[in-house]
């Protein structure tokens, strides 16, 4: 078994969970650096001069890809599902694409490639650091992510209604209503009280 994830995500696994994998890899920060640092285009070649949005974070790892080998065959799953019970056994709405092929051509070893090949996936990875090098889990960040998830679900289930009323010839009043305002207010109050703010 091979797991490729972020250092923080693997850190959150129990020792038993980590030991279930034969190899643990994380994205090599040096290999995923600024592509302009290694730009070798000739001056005569045109470069894409479209504006780059600086507010979009392009680093890190957010891919969801599963490769499962069985005998001579391999199955790929690509899509939105995380490797969690909620994604595969819960009530999450996920979208996945399944591809099947021969392990000799599309198996895990073929996906990773050769260590000596600079253009292989393996060249972008490094072994997961030893436990003593782990980063501490930010409890405040985890609480904030959980709160954001509750708010997201609340918004989906609230059946919000937006009404537009003309207040004058050129002005309008917008009224947003829903049946769960009080419930959210109470939840946010308790969540804020239970959260430690620095």
C-alpha distance (Angstrom), angle and dihedral (degrees) to the residues before:
residue distance angle dihedral
X1 . . .
X2 3.81 . .
X3 3.81 126.3 .
X4 3.81 124.1 -166.7
X5 3.79 113.8 -172.8
X6 3.80 143.2 121.5
X7 3.80 122.1 -66.0
X8 3.81 91.7 -115.8
X9 3.81 93.5 51.2
X10 3.80 93.4 49.8
X11 3.80 89.7 45.7
X12 3.80 88.9 61.2
X13 3.81 91.8 57.7
X14 3.77 118.6 96.1
X15 3.79 118.7 -113.4
X16 3.81 87.5 -106.8
X17 3.79 90.3 54.1
X18 3.79 93.6 49.4
X19 3.79 92.2 47.2
X20 3.81 90.4 58.6
X21 3.80 88.6 72.7
X22 3.77 123.1 74.1
X23 3.81 91.9 -154.0
X24 3.80 132.0 22.9
X25 3.80 120.3 -163.9
X26 3.79 134.3 -179.5
X27 3.79 130.6 -166.9
X28 3.81 111.5 -86.7
X29 3.81 107.0 -124.0
X30 3.81 91.6 -154.5
X31 3.80 92.6 52.8
X32 3.83 91.6 50.3
X33 3.80 96.5 49.9
X34 3.78 129.2 127.1
X35 3.82 108.3 -47.8
X36 3.80 90.4 -147.8
X37 3.81 89.1 67.7
X38 3.76 89.0 70.6
X39 3.80 98.9 35.2
X40 3.81 108.8 148.8
X41 3.81 100.1 169.6
X42 3.78 116.1 135.8
X43 3.77 117.8 -111.1
X44 3.81 89.5 -117.0
X45 3.81 92.3 58.8
X46 3.77 118.1 91.2
X47 3.78 117.0 -118.3
X48 3.77 127.3 -151.4
X49 3.79 104.4 -99.2
X50 3.79 96.6 -178.5
X51 3.82 111.3 135.3
X52 3.79 116.8 -94.6
X53 3.78 116.5 -138.0
X54 3.77 107.7 -128.9
X55 3.80 92.9 -163.2
X56 3.82 93.3 69.2
X57 3.80 116.7 88.3
X58 3.81 107.5 -137.4
X59 3.79 98.9 175.8
X60 3.78 130.8 85.0
X61 3.78 132.7 44.5
X62 3.79 125.7 -69.6
X63 3.79 103.2 148.6
X64 3.80 121.1 128.1
X65 3.81 110.2 -156.5
X66 3.80 128.9 149.2
X67 3.82 124.9 -171.2
X68 3.81 115.6 -170.6
X69 3.79 120.5 -174.5
X70 3.80 122.7 -155.5
X71 3.79 119.2 173.8
X72 3.80 109.1 -52.3
X73 3.80 93.1 -16.9
X74 3.78 136.8 77.5
X75 3.78 131.7 -159.8
X76 3.82 124.1 -152.9
X77 3.80 123.2 -156.8
X78 3.81 117.5 -167.7
X79 3.78 126.5 175.3
X80 3.76 147.4 74.1
X81 3.82 101.2 -42.6
X82 3.79 119.8 111.6
X83 3.80 120.7 -147.7
X84 3.81 92.4 -94.8
X85 3.79 137.8 113.5
X86 3.80 88.9 -118.2
X87 3.80 90.6 59.8
X88 3.80 98.6 46.2
X89 3.81 104.0 24.4
X90 3.79 105.1 19.6
X91 3.77 134.9 70.2
X92 3.80 98.6 -84.0
X93 3.79 117.2 132.0
X94 3.81 106.2 -127.5
X95 3.80 136.4 169.4
X96 3.80 119.1 -145.2
X97 3.81 135.4 171.9
X98 3.81 119.0 -150.4
X99 3.81 122.1 -152.2
X100 3.81 125.7 -178.5
X101 3.79 129.8 -159.9
X102 3.78 146.8 137.6
X103 3.80 117.7 -61.4
X104 3.80 90.6 -136.3
X105 3.82 89.8 64.5
X106 3.81 105.4 24.9
X107 3.81 105.7 21.2
X108 3.80 127.9 125.3
X109 3.81 94.1 -90.6
X110 3.80 90.2 52.0
X111 3.81 91.0 49.5
X112 3.80 93.5 51.2
X113 3.79 94.3 43.9
X114 3.80 128.5 -166.0
X115 3.79 123.7 -35.4
X116 3.80 89.4 -134.4
X117 3.81 92.7 54.9
X118 3.81 110.7 91.8
X119 3.81 90.2 -161.0
X120 3.81 96.7 54.5
X121 3.79 126.2 103.6
X122 3.79 88.5 -115.3
X123 3.80 89.1 63.4
X124 3.82 88.8 63.9
X125 3.80 93.3 52.5
X126 3.77 138.3 70.5
X127 3.80 130.8 -166.9
X128 3.79 115.9 -86.5
X129 3.83 109.3 -95.0
X130 3.78 120.0 -107.7
X131 3.84 117.3 -90.0
X132 3.80 93.3 -101.8
X133 3.80 88.6 63.3
X134 3.80 93.9 54.6
X135 3.77 120.5 130.4
X136 3.80 116.8 -125.0
X137 3.78 116.6 -105.0
X138 3.79 109.5 -111.5
X139 3.82 102.8 -129.3
X140 3.80 92.4 -168.7
X141 3.80 90.5 53.8
X142 3.80 91.6 49.7
X143 3.83 90.7 49.9
X144 3.80 90.8 49.1
X145 3.81 91.6 50.3
X146 3.81 91.0 49.4
X147 3.80 91.1 49.6
X148 3.80 91.1 48.9
X149 3.81 89.8 51.8
X150 3.82 91.6 51.4
X151 3.81 90.9 49.6
X152 3.81 91.1 48.4
X153 3.81 91.3 52.9
X154 3.79 90.4 45.1
X155 3.80 91.6 54.2
X156 3.80 91.5 50.1
X157 3.80 93.0 50.5
X158 3.81 97.7 40.2
X159 3.81 97.3 82.9
X160 3.78 90.4 -142.7
X161 3.78 118.7 -157.0
X162 3.81 124.6 -156.1
X163 3.81 118.1 -159.9
X164 3.79 124.9 -170.9
X165 3.81 118.8 -151.0
X166 3.77 124.2 -175.1
X167 3.80 109.4 -127.5
X168 3.81 95.7 176.3
X169 3.77 139.7 -12.1
X170 3.81 93.5 -75.2
X171 3.80 103.8 19.6
X172 3.77 133.5 74.2
X173 3.79 135.6 -168.9
X174 3.80 118.9 -139.2
X175 3.80 117.8 -152.2
X176 3.80 118.5 -167.9
X177 3.79 115.0 -166.3
X178 3.77 137.2 174.6
X179 3.78 140.9 160.1
X180 3.79 98.2 -116.6
X181 3.81 106.4 55.0
X182 3.79 94.0 112.0
X183 3.79 93.0 48.5
X184 3.82 91.6 52.8
X185 3.79 91.9 46.0
X186 3.79 91.5 54.2
X187 3.79 92.0 45.4
X188 3.80 93.5 49.9
X189 3.79 91.1 48.5
X190 3.80 92.5 53.5
X191 3.81 91.9 42.7
X192 3.79 92.9 52.0
X193 3.79 91.6 48.2
X194 3.80 90.5 50.3
X195 3.80 94.4 48.3
X196 3.77 121.7 89.2
X197 3.78 110.5 -136.5
X198 3.80 121.0 -160.5
